[in-house]
């Protein structure tokens, strides 16, 4: 983003550098309304899981209150850091789709567990914000497979994934990954 001319900063739990702040994303030591845009790709499904609140294995649907509380704190921080009129872009595996295609090479997860999220759950984490879906476009996870399978995954994705740009299909169990935008009310609204 910096190479493209943006004043960009990052937050990471493990890495710190000139433009990356090492901290817990549930408590970022930056001022309110610091950013016009916030991007959270492949993060929210890990919030609360890494810290040990991952529920015990079992066959029934599991709702872990500590996990949800951690995610609410994370969502609250994203909203707090965003200026009025700003946009949040979020990408995460769809709970209802049992394969996580950005795994190594693919991870399986149960739609009966709450480690991953649904479109509705994401929307509930960001109340009073406009919400919509982002088109699939060129998703980075498929490029990882090109060394093994050549251009086939990227070409197949280009053919079939645009159908999930329709909101109803994007929110369905058929869609492997949710790409969502949220706009904070404020400046210009």
PyMOL CGO cylinders between C-alpha atoms (Angstrom):
from pymol import cmd
from pymol.cgo import CYLINDER

trace = [
    CYLINDER, 0.00, 0.00, 0.00, 2.89, 2.35, 0.79, 0.3, 1, 1, 1, 1, 1, 1,
    CYLINDER, 2.89, 2.35, 0.79, 4.44, 1.62, -2.62, 0.3, 1, 1, 1, 1, 1, 1,
    CYLINDER, 4.44, 1.62, -2.62, 1.14, 2.75, -4.18, 0.3, 1, 1, 1, 1, 1, 1,
    CYLINDER, 1.14, 2.75, -4.18, 1.37, 6.08, -2.32, 0.3, 1, 1, 1, 1, 1, 1,
    CYLINDER, 1.37, 6.08, -2.32, -0.88, 5.41, 0.68, 0.3, 1, 1, 1, 1, 1, 1,
    CYLINDER, -0.88, 5.41, 0.68, 0.05, 6.31, 4.24, 0.3, 1, 1, 1, 1, 1, 1,
    CYLINDER, 0.05, 6.31, 4.24, -0.45, 2.74, 5.49, 0.3, 1, 1, 1, 1, 1, 1,
    CYLINDER, -0.45, 2.74, 5.49, 0.23, 1.10, 8.84, 0.3, 1, 1, 1, 1, 1, 1,
    CYLINDER, 0.23, 1.10, 8.84, -0.23, -2.43, 10.07, 0.3, 1, 1, 1, 1, 1, 1,
    CYLINDER, -0.23, -2.43, 10.07, -0.90, -4.27, 13.30, 0.3, 1, 1, 1, 1, 1, 1,
    CYLINDER, -0.90, -4.27, 13.30, 0.49, -7.73, 14.03, 0.3, 1, 1, 1, 1, 1, 1,
    CYLINDER, 0.49, -7.73, 14.03, 0.55, -9.90, 17.13, 0.3, 1, 1, 1, 1, 1, 1,
    CYLINDER, 0.55, -9.90, 17.13, 4.11, -11.15, 16.51, 0.3, 1, 1, 1, 1, 1, 1,
    CYLINDER, 4.11, -11.15, 16.51, 5.94, -8.81, 14.11, 0.3, 1, 1, 1, 1, 1, 1,
    CYLINDER, 5.94, -8.81, 14.11, 7.05, -5.21, 14.58, 0.3, 1, 1, 1, 1, 1, 1,
    CYLINDER, 7.05, -5.21, 14.58, 8.71, -3.00, 11.99, 0.3, 1, 1, 1, 1, 1, 1,
    CYLINDER, 8.71, -3.00, 11.99, 8.81, 0.62, 10.91, 0.3, 1, 1, 1, 1, 1, 1,
    CYLINDER, 8.81, 0.62, 10.91, 5.18, 0.58, 9.74, 0.3, 1, 1, 1, 1, 1, 1,
    CYLINDER, 5.18, 0.58, 9.74, 3.84, -2.41, 11.67, 0.3, 1, 1, 1, 1, 1, 1,
    CYLINDER, 3.84, -2.41, 11.67, 2.81, -2.03, 15.29, 0.3, 1, 1, 1, 1, 1, 1,
    CYLINDER, 2.81, -2.03, 15.29, 3.17, -5.16, 17.44, 0.3, 1, 1, 1, 1, 1, 1,
    CYLINDER, 3.17, -5.16, 17.44, 0.10, -5.34, 19.65, 0.3, 1, 1, 1, 1, 1, 1,
    CYLINDER, 0.10, -5.34, 19.65, -3.13, -7.17, 20.35, 0.3, 1, 1, 1, 1, 1, 1,
    CYLINDER, -3.13, -7.17, 20.35, -5.69, -6.09, 17.73, 0.3, 1, 1, 1, 1, 1, 1,
    CYLINDER, -5.69, -6.09, 17.73, -8.36, -6.06, 20.45, 0.3, 1, 1, 1, 1, 1, 1,
    CYLINDER, -8.36, -6.06, 20.45, -6.56, -3.10, 22.08, 0.3, 1, 1, 1, 1, 1, 1,
    CYLINDER, -6.56, -3.10, 22.08, -4.64, -1.00, 19.55, 0.3, 1, 1, 1, 1, 1, 1,
    CYLINDER, -4.64, -1.00, 19.55, -2.72, 1.94, 21.06, 0.3, 1, 1, 1, 1, 1, 1,
    CYLINDER, -2.72, 1.94, 21.06, -3.68, 4.45, 18.34, 0.3, 1, 1, 1, 1, 1, 1,
    CYLINDER, -3.68, 4.45, 18.34, -6.03, 7.44, 18.45, 0.3, 1, 1, 1, 1, 1, 1,
    CYLINDER, -6.03, 7.44, 18.45, -9.72, 7.21, 17.58, 0.3, 1, 1, 1, 1, 1, 1,
    CYLINDER, -9.72, 7.21, 17.58, -10.55, 7.86, 13.92, 0.3, 1, 1, 1, 1, 1, 1,
    CYLINDER, -10.55, 7.86, 13.92, -6.96, 7.26, 12.76, 0.3, 1, 1, 1, 1, 1, 1,
    CYLINDER, -6.96, 7.26, 12.76, -7.79, 5.74, 9.35, 0.3, 1, 1, 1, 1, 1, 1,
    CYLINDER, -7.79, 5.74, 9.35, -9.94, 6.37, 6.28, 0.3, 1, 1, 1, 1, 1, 1,
    CYLINDER, -9.94, 6.37, 6.28, -9.84, 2.65, 5.50, 0.3, 1, 1, 1, 1, 1, 1,
    CYLINDER, -9.84, 2.65, 5.50, -9.16, -0.50, 7.50, 0.3, 1, 1, 1, 1, 1, 1,
    CYLINDER, -9.16, -0.50, 7.50, -8.46, -3.86, 5.88, 0.3, 1, 1, 1, 1, 1, 1,
    CYLINDER, -8.46, -3.86, 5.88, -8.79, -7.10, 7.83, 0.3, 1, 1, 1, 1, 1, 1,
    CYLINDER, -8.79, -7.10, 7.83, -8.07, -10.14, 5.67, 0.3, 1, 1, 1, 1, 1, 1,
    CYLINDER, -8.07, -10.14, 5.67, -7.99, -13.61, 7.17, 0.3, 1, 1, 1, 1, 1, 1,
    CYLINDER, -7.99, -13.61, 7.17, -7.83, -12.28, 10.75, 0.3, 1, 1, 1, 1, 1, 1,
    CYLINDER, -7.83, -12.28, 10.75, -11.20, -12.34, 12.51, 0.3, 1, 1, 1, 1, 1, 1,
    CYLINDER, -11.20, -12.34, 12.51, -11.49, -16.14, 12.39, 0.3, 1, 1, 1, 1, 1, 1,
    CYLINDER, -11.49, -16.14, 12.39, -8.30, -16.32, 14.48, 0.3, 1, 1, 1, 1, 1, 1,
    CYLINDER, -8.30, -16.32, 14.48, -9.25, -13.71, 17.08, 0.3, 1, 1, 1, 1, 1, 1,
    CYLINDER, -9.25, -13.71, 17.08, -9.94, -15.43, 20.40, 0.3, 1, 1, 1, 1, 1, 1,
    CYLINDER, -9.94, -15.43, 20.40, -8.80, -18.82, 19.10, 0.3, 1, 1, 1, 1, 1, 1,
    CYLINDER, -8.80, -18.82, 19.10, -5.08, -18.09, 19.40, 0.3, 1, 1, 1, 1, 1, 1,
    CYLINDER, -5.08, -18.09, 19.40, -5.45, -16.98, 23.02, 0.3, 1, 1, 1, 1, 1, 1,
    CYLINDER, -5.45, -16.98, 23.02, -6.79, -20.35, 24.10, 0.3, 1, 1, 1, 1, 1, 1,
    CYLINDER, -6.79, -20.35, 24.10, -10.55, -19.83, 24.14, 0.3, 1, 1, 1, 1, 1, 1,
    CYLINDER, -10.55, -19.83, 24.14, -10.98, -22.44, 21.40, 0.3, 1, 1, 1, 1, 1, 1,
    CYLINDER, -10.98, -22.44, 21.40, -13.79, -24.75, 22.55, 0.3, 1, 1, 1, 1, 1, 1,
    CYLINDER, -13.79, -24.75, 22.55, -13.19, -28.42, 23.30, 0.3, 1, 1, 1, 1, 1, 1,
    CYLINDER, -13.19, -28.42, 23.30, -13.88, -30.90, 20.53, 0.3, 1, 1, 1, 1, 1, 1,
    CYLINDER, -13.88, -30.90, 20.53, -17.40, -32.30, 20.34, 0.3, 1, 1, 1, 1, 1, 1,
    CYLINDER, -17.40, -32.30, 20.34, -20.14, -33.07, 17.87, 0.3, 1, 1, 1, 1, 1, 1,
    CYLINDER, -20.14, -33.07, 17.87, -22.77, -30.53, 18.97, 0.3, 1, 1, 1, 1, 1, 1,
    CYLINDER, -22.77, -30.53, 18.97, -22.85, -26.89, 17.91, 0.3, 1, 1, 1, 1, 1, 1,
    CYLINDER, -22.85, -26.89, 17.91, -20.54, -24.95, 20.18, 0.3, 1, 1, 1, 1, 1, 1,
    CYLINDER, -20.54, -24.95, 20.18, -20.97, -21.30, 21.12, 0.3, 1, 1, 1, 1, 1, 1,
    CYLINDER, -20.97, -21.30, 21.12, -18.01, -20.00, 23.07, 0.3, 1, 1, 1, 1, 1, 1,
    CYLINDER, -18.01, -20.00, 23.07, -18.82, -16.76, 24.90, 0.3, 1, 1, 1, 1, 1, 1,
    CYLINDER, -18.82, -16.76, 24.90, -15.13, -15.85, 25.41, 0.3, 1, 1, 1, 1, 1, 1,
    CYLINDER, -15.13, -15.85, 25.41, -14.52, -16.26, 21.68, 0.3, 1, 1, 1, 1, 1, 1,
    CYLINDER, -14.52, -16.26, 21.68, -17.46, -14.00, 20.84, 0.3, 1, 1, 1, 1, 1, 1,
    CYLINDER, -17.46, -14.00, 20.84, -16.37, -11.43, 23.42, 0.3, 1, 1, 1, 1, 1, 1,
    CYLINDER, -16.37, -11.43, 23.42, -12.87, -11.33, 21.90, 0.3, 1, 1, 1, 1, 1, 1,
    CYLINDER, -12.87, -11.33, 21.90, -14.34, -10.84, 18.43, 0.3, 1, 1, 1, 1, 1, 1,
    CYLINDER, -14.34, -10.84, 18.43, -16.62, -8.07, 19.69, 0.3, 1, 1, 1, 1, 1, 1,
    CYLINDER, -16.62, -8.07, 19.69, -13.56, -6.31, 21.16, 0.3, 1, 1, 1, 1, 1, 1,
    CYLINDER, -13.56, -6.31, 21.16, -11.75, -6.69, 17.82, 0.3, 1, 1, 1, 1, 1, 1,
    CYLINDER, -11.75, -6.69, 17.82, -14.73, -5.34, 15.87, 0.3, 1, 1, 1, 1, 1, 1,
    CYLINDER, -14.73, -5.34, 15.87, -15.05, -2.45, 18.33, 0.3, 1, 1, 1, 1, 1, 1,
    CYLINDER, -15.05, -2.45, 18.33, -11.38, -1.55, 17.77, 0.3, 1, 1, 1, 1, 1, 1,
    CYLINDER, -11.38, -1.55, 17.77, -11.81, -1.62, 13.99, 0.3, 1, 1, 1, 1, 1, 1,
    CYLINDER, -11.81, -1.62, 13.99, -14.83, 0.72, 14.28, 0.3, 1, 1, 1, 1, 1, 1,
    CYLINDER, -14.83, 0.72, 14.28, -12.97, 3.00, 16.72, 0.3, 1, 1, 1, 1, 1, 1,
    CYLINDER, -12.97, 3.00, 16.72, -9.94, 3.35, 14.44, 0.3, 1, 1, 1, 1, 1, 1,
    CYLINDER, -9.94, 3.35, 14.44, -12.08, 4.17, 11.39, 0.3, 1, 1, 1, 1, 1, 1,
    CYLINDER, -12.08, 4.17, 11.39, -12.98, 7.80, 10.59, 0.3, 1, 1, 1, 1, 1, 1,
    CYLINDER, -12.98, 7.80, 10.59, -16.57, 8.79, 9.84, 0.3, 1, 1, 1, 1, 1, 1,
    CYLINDER, -16.57, 8.79, 9.84, -17.36, 7.88, 6.24, 0.3, 1, 1, 1, 1, 1, 1,
    CYLINDER, -17.36, 7.88, 6.24, -14.46, 5.41, 6.25, 0.3, 1, 1, 1, 1, 1, 1,
    CYLINDER, -14.46, 5.41, 6.25, -14.62, 1.89, 4.91, 0.3, 1, 1, 1, 1, 1, 1,
    CYLINDER, -14.62, 1.89, 4.91, -13.68, -1.46, 6.41, 0.3, 1, 1, 1, 1, 1, 1,
    CYLINDER, -13.68, -1.46, 6.41, -12.85, -4.36, 4.10, 0.3, 1, 1, 1, 1, 1, 1,
    CYLINDER, -12.85, -4.36, 4.10, -13.03, -7.80, 5.68, 0.3, 1, 1, 1, 1, 1, 1,
    CYLINDER, -13.03, -7.80, 5.68, -12.35, -11.26, 4.28, 0.3, 1, 1, 1, 1, 1, 1,
    CYLINDER, -12.35, -11.26, 4.28, -12.88, -14.52, 6.16, 0.3, 1, 1, 1, 1, 1, 1,
    CYLINDER, -12.88, -14.52, 6.16, -13.82, -18.15, 5.48, 0.3, 1, 1, 1, 1, 1, 1,
    CYLINDER, -13.82, -18.15, 5.48, -17.58, -18.77, 5.37, 0.3, 1, 1, 1, 1, 1, 1,
    CYLINDER, -17.58, -18.77, 5.37, -18.64, -20.97, 8.29, 0.3, 1, 1, 1, 1, 1, 1,
    CYLINDER, -18.64, -20.97, 8.29, -21.23, -22.75, 6.18, 0.3, 1, 1, 1, 1, 1, 1,
    CYLINDER, -21.23, -22.75, 6.18, -18.63, -23.93, 3.65, 0.3, 1, 1, 1, 1, 1, 1,
    CYLINDER, -18.63, -23.93, 3.65, -16.67, -26.86, 5.14, 0.3, 1, 1, 1, 1, 1, 1,
    CYLINDER, -16.67, -26.86, 5.14, -13.35, -26.16, 3.36, 0.3, 1, 1, 1, 1, 1, 1,
    CYLINDER, -13.35, -26.16, 3.36, -11.06, -23.26, 4.13, 0.3, 1, 1, 1, 1, 1, 1,
    CYLINDER, -11.06, -23.26, 4.13, -9.28, -22.70, 0.83, 0.3, 1, 1, 1, 1, 1, 1,
    CYLINDER, -9.28, -22.70, 0.83, -6.62, -20.41, 2.25, 0.3, 1, 1, 1, 1, 1, 1,
    CYLINDER, -6.62, -20.41, 2.25, -5.33, -23.21, 4.48, 0.3, 1, 1, 1, 1, 1, 1,
    CYLINDER, -5.33, -23.21, 4.48, -2.24, -25.25, 3.71, 0.3, 1, 1, 1, 1, 1, 1,
    CYLINDER, -2.24, -25.25, 3.71, -3.24, -26.62, 1.28, 0.3, 1, 1, 1, 1, 1, 1,
    CYLINDER, -3.24, -26.62, 1.28, -6.88, -26.83, 2.47, 0.3, 1, 1, 1, 1, 1, 1,
    CYLINDER, -6.88, -26.83, 2.47, -8.32, -27.01, 5.98, 0.3, 1, 1, 1, 1, 1, 1,
    CYLINDER, -8.32, -27.01, 5.98, -11.62, -28.61, 6.91, 0.3, 1, 1, 1, 1, 1, 1,
    CYLINDER, -11.62, -28.61, 6.91, -13.84, -27.00, 9.52, 0.3, 1, 1, 1, 1, 1, 1,
    CYLINDER, -13.84, -27.00, 9.52, -17.25, -27.81, 10.88, 0.3, 1, 1, 1, 1, 1, 1,
    CYLINDER, -17.25, -27.81, 10.88, -20.19, -25.52, 10.18, 0.3, 1, 1, 1, 1, 1, 1,
    CYLINDER, -20.19, -25.52, 10.18, -21.37, -26.58, 13.64, 0.3, 1, 1, 1, 1, 1, 1,
    CYLINDER, -21.37, -26.58, 13.64, -18.50, -24.78, 15.37, 0.3, 1, 1, 1, 1, 1, 1,
    CYLINDER, -18.50, -24.78, 15.37, -18.21, -21.04, 15.89, 0.3, 1, 1, 1, 1, 1, 1,
    CYLINDER, -18.21, -21.04, 15.89, -14.54, -20.61, 14.95, 0.3, 1, 1, 1, 1, 1, 1,
    CYLINDER, -14.54, -20.61, 14.95, -15.51, -19.26, 11.54, 0.3, 1, 1, 1, 1, 1, 1,
    CYLINDER, -15.51, -19.26, 11.54, -18.31, -16.77, 10.89, 0.3, 1, 1, 1, 1, 1, 1,
    CYLINDER, -18.31, -16.77, 10.89, -21.35, -16.24, 8.71, 0.3, 1, 1, 1, 1, 1, 1,
    CYLINDER, -21.35, -16.24, 8.71, -22.36, -13.10, 6.82, 0.3, 1, 1, 1, 1, 1, 1,
    CYLINDER, -22.36, -13.10, 6.82, -25.06, -12.43, 9.42, 0.3, 1, 1, 1, 1, 1, 1,
    CYLINDER, -25.06, -12.43, 9.42, -22.60, -12.76, 12.31, 0.3, 1, 1, 1, 1, 1, 1,
    CYLINDER, -22.60, -12.76, 12.31, -20.19, -10.36, 10.62, 0.3, 1, 1, 1, 1, 1, 1,
    CYLINDER, -20.19, -10.36, 10.62, -23.02, -7.86, 10.10, 0.3, 1, 1, 1, 1, 1, 1,
    CYLINDER, -23.02, -7.86, 10.10, -23.97, -8.12, 13.78, 0.3, 1, 1, 1, 1, 1, 1,
    CYLINDER, -23.97, -8.12, 13.78, -20.39, -7.33, 14.83, 0.3, 1, 1, 1, 1, 1, 1,
    CYLINDER, -20.39, -7.33, 14.83, -20.59, -4.01, 12.99, 0.3, 1, 1, 1, 1, 1, 1,
    CYLINDER, -20.59, -4.01, 12.99, -23.96, -2.50, 13.94, 0.3, 1, 1, 1, 1, 1, 1,
    CYLINDER, -23.96, -2.50, 13.94, -25.05, 0.86, 12.51, 0.3, 1, 1, 1, 1, 1, 1,
    CYLINDER, -25.05, 0.86, 12.51, -22.66, 0.47, 9.59, 0.3, 1, 1, 1, 1, 1, 1,
    CYLINDER, -22.66, 0.47, 9.59, -23.68, 0.07, 5.96, 0.3, 1, 1, 1, 1, 1, 1,
    CYLINDER, -23.68, 0.07, 5.96, -22.71, -3.37, 4.69, 0.3, 1, 1, 1, 1, 1, 1,
    CYLINDER, -22.71, -3.37, 4.69, -22.25, -5.01, 1.32, 0.3, 1, 1, 1, 1, 1, 1,
    CYLINDER, -22.25, -5.01, 1.32, -20.33, -7.71, -0.47, 0.3, 1, 1, 1, 1, 1, 1,
    CYLINDER, -20.33, -7.71, -0.47, -17.17, -7.32, -2.50, 0.3, 1, 1, 1, 1, 1, 1,
    CYLINDER, -17.17, -7.32, -2.50, -16.70, -9.11, -5.82, 0.3, 1, 1, 1, 1, 1, 1,
    CYLINDER, -16.70, -9.11, -5.82, -14.40, -12.10, -5.77, 0.3, 1, 1, 1, 1, 1, 1,
    CYLINDER, -14.40, -12.10, -5.77, -12.00, -10.77, -8.36, 0.3, 1, 1, 1, 1, 1, 1,
    CYLINDER, -12.00, -10.77, -8.36, -8.47, -12.14, -8.13, 0.3, 1, 1, 1, 1, 1, 1,
    CYLINDER, -8.47, -12.14, -8.13, -8.21, -13.90, -4.79, 0.3, 1, 1, 1, 1, 1, 1,
    CYLINDER, -8.21, -13.90, -4.79, -4.64, -14.51, -3.59, 0.3, 1, 1, 1, 1, 1, 1,
    CYLINDER, -4.64, -14.51, -3.59, -5.19, -18.01, -2.15, 0.3, 1, 1, 1, 1, 1, 1,
    CYLINDER, -5.19, -18.01, -2.15, -5.55, -19.57, -5.59, 0.3, 1, 1, 1, 1, 1, 1,
    CYLINDER, -5.55, -19.57, -5.59, -2.21, -18.19, -6.71, 0.3, 1, 1, 1, 1, 1, 1,
    CYLINDER, -2.21, -18.19, -6.71, -0.51, -20.25, -3.97, 0.3, 1, 1, 1, 1, 1, 1,
    CYLINDER, -0.51, -20.25, -3.97, -1.53, -23.42, -5.79, 0.3, 1, 1, 1, 1, 1, 1,
    CYLINDER, -1.53, -23.42, -5.79, -0.07, -22.39, -9.15, 0.3, 1, 1, 1, 1, 1, 1,
    CYLINDER, -0.07, -22.39, -9.15, 3.31, -23.97, -8.33, 0.3, 1, 1, 1, 1, 1, 1,
    CYLINDER, 3.31, -23.97, -8.33, 1.63, -27.33, -7.89, 0.3, 1, 1, 1, 1, 1, 1,
    CYLINDER, 1.63, -27.33, -7.89, -1.24, -27.16, -10.39, 0.3, 1, 1, 1, 1, 1, 1,
    CYLINDER, -1.24, -27.16, -10.39, -0.20, -24.40, -12.79, 0.3, 1, 1, 1, 1, 1, 1,
    CYLINDER, -0.20, -24.40, -12.79, -2.74, -21.73, -13.74, 0.3, 1, 1, 1, 1, 1, 1,
    CYLINDER, -2.74, -21.73, -13.74, -5.70, -24.16, -13.51, 0.3, 1, 1, 1, 1, 1, 1,
    CYLINDER, -5.70, -24.16, -13.51, -6.96, -23.05, -10.03, 0.3, 1, 1, 1, 1, 1, 1,
    CYLINDER, -6.96, -23.05, -10.03, -6.85, -19.37, -10.96, 0.3, 1, 1, 1, 1, 1, 1,
    CYLINDER, -6.85, -19.37, -10.96, -8.57, -20.00, -14.31, 0.3, 1, 1, 1, 1, 1, 1,
    CYLINDER, -8.57, -20.00, -14.31, -11.29, -22.16, -12.75, 0.3, 1, 1, 1, 1, 1, 1,
    CYLINDER, -11.29, -22.16, -12.75, -11.85, -19.56, -10.05, 0.3, 1, 1, 1, 1, 1, 1,
    CYLINDER, -11.85, -19.56, -10.05, -12.16, -16.85, -12.71, 0.3, 1, 1, 1, 1, 1, 1,
    CYLINDER, -12.16, -16.85, -12.71, -14.87, -18.92, -14.44, 0.3, 1, 1, 1, 1, 1, 1,
    CYLINDER, -14.87, -18.92, -14.44, -16.97, -20.05, -11.49, 0.3, 1, 1, 1, 1, 1, 1,
    CYLINDER, -16.97, -20.05, -11.49, -16.50, -17.69, -8.55, 0.3, 1, 1, 1, 1, 1, 1,
    CYLINDER, -16.50, -17.69, -8.55, -18.14, -14.61, -10.10, 0.3, 1, 1, 1, 1, 1, 1,
    CYLINDER, -18.14, -14.61, -10.10, -21.54, -16.24, -9.46, 0.3, 1, 1, 1, 1, 1, 1,
    CYLINDER, -21.54, -16.24, -9.46, -20.90, -15.52, -5.76, 0.3, 1, 1, 1, 1, 1, 1,
    CYLINDER, -20.90, -15.52, -5.76, -20.89, -11.80, -6.53, 0.3, 1, 1, 1, 1, 1, 1,
    CYLINDER, -20.89, -11.80, -6.53, -24.68, -12.12, -6.27, 0.3, 1, 1, 1, 1, 1, 1,
    CYLINDER, -24.68, -12.12, -6.27, -25.51, -11.26, -2.65, 0.3, 1, 1, 1, 1, 1, 1,
    CYLINDER, -25.51, -11.26, -2.65, -27.85, -14.23, -2.08, 0.3, 1, 1, 1, 1, 1, 1,
    CYLINDER, -27.85, -14.23, -2.08, -25.21, -16.72, -3.28, 0.3, 1, 1, 1, 1, 1, 1,
    CYLINDER, -25.21, -16.72, -3.28, -22.40, -14.86, -1.50, 0.3, 1, 1, 1, 1, 1, 1,
    CYLINDER, -22.40, -14.86, -1.50, -24.19, -15.40, 1.83, 0.3, 1, 1, 1, 1, 1, 1,
    CYLINDER, -24.19, -15.40, 1.83, -25.02, -19.04, 1.07, 0.3, 1, 1, 1, 1, 1, 1,
    CYLINDER, -25.02, -19.04, 1.07, -23.31, -22.27, 2.18, 0.3, 1, 1, 1, 1, 1, 1,
    CYLINDER, -23.31, -22.27, 2.18, -22.06, -22.66, -1.41, 0.3, 1, 1, 1, 1, 1, 1,
    CYLINDER, -22.06, -22.66, -1.41, -19.65, -19.73, -1.09, 0.3, 1, 1, 1, 1, 1, 1,
    CYLINDER, -19.65, -19.73, -1.09, -16.25, -20.69, 0.37, 0.3, 1, 1, 1, 1, 1, 1,
    CYLINDER, -16.25, -20.69, 0.37, -15.20, -17.20, 1.43, 0.3, 1, 1, 1, 1, 1, 1,
    CYLINDER, -15.20, -17.20, 1.43, -16.89, -14.00, 2.57, 0.3, 1, 1, 1, 1, 1, 1,
    CYLINDER, -16.89, -14.00, 2.57, -15.61, -10.67, 1.23, 0.3, 1, 1, 1, 1, 1, 1,
    CYLINDER, -15.61, -10.67, 1.23, -17.54, -7.86, 2.90, 0.3, 1, 1, 1, 1, 1, 1,
    CYLINDER, -17.54, -7.86, 2.90, -17.30, -4.07, 3.17, 0.3, 1, 1, 1, 1, 1, 1,
    CYLINDER, -17.30, -4.07, 3.17, -18.66, -1.86, 5.95, 0.3, 1, 1, 1, 1, 1, 1,
    CYLINDER, -18.66, -1.86, 5.95, -18.97, 1.93, 5.88, 0.3, 1, 1, 1, 1, 1, 1,
    CYLINDER, -18.97, 1.93, 5.88, -18.95, 3.94, 9.07, 0.3, 1, 1, 1, 1, 1, 1,
    CYLINDER, -18.95, 3.94, 9.07, -21.55, 6.69, 9.24, 0.3, 1, 1, 1, 1, 1, 1,
    CYLINDER, -21.55, 6.69, 9.24, -20.19, 10.19, 9.46, 0.3, 1, 1, 1, 1, 1, 1,
    CYLINDER, -20.19, 10.19, 9.46, -18.38, 12.57, 7.17, 0.3, 1, 1, 1, 1, 1, 1,
    CYLINDER, -18.38, 12.57, 7.17, -20.36, 12.96, 3.94, 0.3, 1, 1, 1, 1, 1, 1,
    CYLINDER, -20.36, 12.96, 3.94, -23.37, 10.91, 5.08, 0.3, 1, 1, 1, 1, 1, 1,
]
cmd.load_cgo(trace, "trace")
